[in-house]
Amino acid sequence: MTNLDPYETLLAETLAACFGHPVVRAFAPFPTAVKRQPLDPHYCPCSDYFETEAGWPDDTYDPLRRALLAVSPTAHWRETYKGTDIGSDFMDRFGCYSIIGPGGPFASDTGRVWMVYMPPDLDYPDHHHPAQEMYLIVSGSAEFRKAGAPNETLRAGDTAIHVSNQPHAMQTHDEPVLCLVIWKDEFETPPVLTSGV
């Protein structure tokens, strides 16, 4: 049996999760003309938390979770909020790397896809961005907050949609959370922390 490239496996599992979920399919056409691009690995302490996380429940997306884990040692982990006053605890524990988009193993002109990981008891404060966004929960759970809507706890298979520049946040409690994050429209502008919320 031939060993598959772990990044090709990750792309296949990402596509299967997105195309297989009716709400995700309705949100936006999934990135087309996806092509491989050079990857420059970048280590962050969050990868250690992700790679040793033991709190995952069994769920439908376990093959995707395993694929996300398999590429962790060579992924380009992002430091989106480096240089802000968000604090070192958040920077060390909040994990994100691109699957499709700048810094990731694949490129597309029509969309962006990231993974986001948070260990238990971590707050991701209010932030916003021009891109419309969908979270698909892969494993674990988190409390999602967004302007103009009640807070809700989401678990594997649930989704959250954030419209353009809508402040939103999330908090883990007893469990970690692992998500796919999909952007459409105006995805060249990075997120920024929302002040005064």
N, C-alpha and C positions, 0 to 999 in steps of 0.2 A: 504494500500500500504506500503510495507516494505522500510525503508530508507536504501539506499545502502551506503556502506563504501565509503567515499569521495575519498580515494586513489584508490580503485578498479574502481570507476567512472573515475578518472583521467587516469588510465592505459587504460581503454576501449576507451576513447576519443583520447588519444595519438595514440593508435594502429589504430583507424579509420582514423585519419588524415594522418598517415604515409602510411598505406596500400592503402588509397584512392587517393594518389597523385602519378601519374606515374613517375615523376622525382625522388621523394624520394624513391620509390620502386626500381628504376634502380640504385640508388646510392650504395646501399648495402643491403644485406639481413637484415631485421629488427631483432633486438636481439631475439633470441629464448630461450626457457627454462627459461622464466622470472619467478622469484619466489619472494615471499615476504621476506623482511628482517627487523630486528629491526630498528627503526628510533629514533634518538636522536635529538629532535627539537633544533634549534639554531636561535636565534633572531638577526636580523641586521636592522638598520634603513631603509634600502631599502624596507623592507616589508611594512612599514607604507605608503610609497609613492605608492607602488603597490596596496595596499588595498583601498586607497582613490582616486586612479586615476579615473578621470571623462572624459577623452578625447578619449574614445574608439569609433570608428565608428562601425556600425553594419556590420557584414561580415559572411562568410560561417562558420568560426570556432568559433562562439560565444559559443557553448556548451563547447568547449575545453578551451576557455578563462575563462569561469565560473568555470570549474573544477580546473584549475590552481589557481584561486582566492580562491576557497573553502578550499584548503589545506594550504594556505599561513600561517595561524596562528600557524600551527604545523610543518611546513617544516624546514629542516636543511638548512638555508640560508648560502651560501658560501662566504668566504672572500679570493678569489683566489689571490688577489694582496696585501694582508696585508703585511706590512713590506717593500713595495717598495715606490718609490717617486711619485706614481700616484696621491696622494692628497686626502684629506678628503672628498671633494665634490663628487668625483667619488665614493669613498668607501661608502658614505652614500646613494647615489642615484642609483647606478648600482645594479641590482638584479639578482641573479642566484641561483637556487637550482636543485639538481639532481632528476630525475624521475626514471631512471634506471642506477644504478651504485653506487659507494661508497658514503655513506651519504644519499642516497635516499631510498624510501620505497620499491624499487624492485632491484633485482640483476640479472645480466646475464653475461655469459662468452664471449658473442659474440658482444657486443656493449655497447654504452653509450648514454643516452638521458638526456638533461637538458632543463630547461626553462631559457630564458634570458629576462629580462625586463629593459627598459630604459625609463625614463620620457622625456618630451620635453627638447631640448637644452642641450644635454649631449653628450660628445665626448668619445668614447672608442678608445684609441690610438692603434697604430700598435702593434700587438702581433703575436706570431707564436707558433706552436707545431708540433710534429711529426705526430700526427693523421690526417687523412683526415677528412674533416668536411663538413657538410651541414647545412645551416640555412633554416628553413621553416618559413615564416612570418605568424603569427597567426592573428595579428591585428595591426593597426597603420602603420607607415612607418618609414624608415630610409635610409640614404645615406650610401651605402656600398663601401668601397675602398679595393683594393687588388693589390699587386705588379703585374705589367705586364698587367693590364686591366684598362679600363676607369671606372670612378666612375658611380654608378647607384643607383637610388632611387627605393627601393623595397617596395611592399605593400602586403596585405593578399593574400596568395596563391603563391607568388613568392618565389624563392629559390636562394641561393648563395652557391657555392662550393669552398672550399679552399683546395688545394693540400698540401701535407706534407711540413711543414716548410715554407709555403708561407706567408709573412707578410700581414696582413689584419686588417681593422679597420672599425668602423661605427660611424655615427653621426646622432642623432635625431635633428629635427628642430621644427616645430610647433606641431607635434603630438608625442605621446609616441610610442614605438614599443614593441611588445611581440612576441617571437620566440620560436620554438623548435630547439634545436641544437643537431645534431646526429654525433657521432664520429664512425669511423671504423679504425681498424689497429693501433697498437702502442698507444692505448688509456690510458696507465698507466702513461705517462709523462704529467704533467700539462702545461698550456700555460705560456709563459713568454713574457714580454714586449720586443719589438724589438728596439734596440738602433740604432741610425744613419740613420733612415729612414726619 
